[in-house]
């Protein structure tokens, strides 16, 4: 998948994850939004962490870290993400950084999972590229995957908020105003620290 596909699927993950955090954890709306942003940033991070540049003389891309090696290690992102989320569960009032770190890791995990169908191998359990499904090339099904993740995100949000849709649809201005006030309140608490 190319960068555009990772950005779209990462945006879907970020929005869905922000809703999941807001709905399932006793955290501020600001922290839920930041968790969504971290998931989005993480979904683009494995390629960016390779520190790539275009070498004009060689006429090719070069990188400090070889492509699809340690930054695309499935097991590392999975274990680190769940470890950080568990640390957040142990201290939800003081563990905001654990939640943000876990969100970033889950974004990286999405990136790696969406690279698996590609014909180029990635590290699965050991930090050596060894696994690929070989179903298609990098951008062959990118927009189909983006469409599917958008549908999944929409269905998830509908399901998560299913008990509140009648109220939201009947009172959209009140809901928007309440969310804005809550967000501003969270910002003012942050500014006081």
Order of alpha helices (4+ residues) and beta strands (2+ residues): alpha-alpha-beta-beta-alpha-alpha-alpha-alpha-alpha
